[in-house]
Amino acid sequence: MTKKWEMSALFLGAALLCGSVVGWSEQPTPAQDNGPKQDMKDAGHETKDATKDAAHGTKQGTKKAYHSTKRGTKKAWHKTKDTSKGAVNGAKEGAKQPE
């Protein structure tokens, strides 16, 4: 009787082991097309994503350049304004003092 249970357990274990191996070896989606048509679709999607990434980078670079130019222009304007005021004030004082 013990021999019968051992053989049953052995066959049951072998069936479970082989069943799981067969299940893992199958494709996850057997209906999926892996041919040239699907390759072209995948390439199209990748190109689309790459184009979006490049456009986003260009947009960010343009914004950064615009803001940097704006800050530099304001800084130069303020320095020129301060220098001009100093030159005008110096000229006024120089004109008031007789030589």
Order of alpha helices (4+ residues) and beta strands (2+ residues): alpha-alpha
